Amino acid sequence: MLLGLIPGAGGTQRLTRLIGPARTKDLVLTGRQVEIDEAVRIGLVDRVAPSDVLGTALELASQLAAGPVVAHALAKDAVDRGADLSLAEALALERSLFERARDGGCPDRRRVVPARRSW
């Protein structure tokens, strides 16, 4: 906005879906930049990495790779595709993906569920 233009490349739409319309208008109309603590608080970023960004990223990647990767993919699919659906449609999608994982379409479940039963 400070250049006399509106954000392009989906900036107004993606930001609105991420932080809501009121906060988006605040940032877009004023051109205000946010500090790290505010960015975390309003959901603009998920987390702040310490100075060892690569090490932090590799640790997270290792943690995710050691987990139920097929279930991760199904969950990501539910979140990504469901975001553009009505709540009823998104719930149906989630149910379908859950059933796929539960009914044998997810090899991770056979590995993870027996381990969890020891709780």
N, C-alpha and C positions, 0 to 999 in steps of 0.2 A: 504494500500500500504506500510505503514511503517513496516508491518510484512512480506513483500514479497508476499502478496496475493492480489487478487482483492476483492472488496466487494462481499459478497454472499447474498443469500436470496433476490435477485432482487434489491439489492442496486444500481447498476449502472443504471438499467432501470427505477426504480421508481424515483430516484433522477433526472435523465435526464428529465423525464416528468414533474417534479415539478419545476425545476429551469433552465432547458435548458442544451444543451450539453457542451457549453463553460464553464459555471460555474461548472458543474459536473466534467469535466476534471480537472479544477483547484483544486477542493477539493479532488478528488480521487487520482490524481497523486502526489500532494504535501502532502496529509494527514493533511492539514491545518484545524484548527478549526476556527469557526466563532464566533464573538461576537454577543450579542443579537441584537444590532441595525442593523448589517449587515444581520443577519438571517431574520429579518422582511423585510428589504429593498429588498432582493433578492427573497422573497417568500418562504423561507424555513419554516417559521412559520407564522401563521395568525395573532396572537396577543400574547402579553406578559401579563400574569396575575400579579396583584400586590401580595404582600406577602400572602394575604388571598386567596389562590388558590381554596380551597373548596367553599368558599363563592361566589367567582366569577363564578365558574362552576355551582353552584346551581342557581345563578341568571340567567345565560344564559339558563339553562335547563328550568327554570320556564317561561322565556320569550318565548322560543320555544314551550313549552307545551301549552301556552295560545293562540298561533297563529293557523293558518290553517294547522293542522298536516297532513291531507291527501295531501294537496297541497305541503307541505314540502316533503313528501315521493315521490311524483311524480317528483318534481324538483331534488331531490337527485338521483332518478332513471335515469333521463335524463342526468345529469352530469356524473354519474358513468358509465352507459352503453355507452353514447355518446363518452366518451373519447377514446374508442377503435375502433370507427367507422370512416369512411370517413366523411368529412363535409356534403356531400349530405345525407348520411345515418343518421347522427346525427340530421340533420335538420328534416328529415322525422320522426324520433323517437320523437323529441321534439314536432312536430306538432301533432302527434298522442296522446301524453300525454296531451298536451294543450287541444285538442278537447275532450278528456275524462273528463278532469276537467270542461271545459266549458259546456258540454252537459249534465251535471247532475251526472256525476260519482264522483263528489267531493262535499260532503256535506258542506265543509268549505265555498264554494263560496256563498251558500245561506245565510250564516251567515255574511260573510265579505262584500260582494258587497253592500247590502243595507246600511251598516254603512258608506261605502266610498262615497256614493252618497250625503252625507250631506256636502261634501267639498265645 
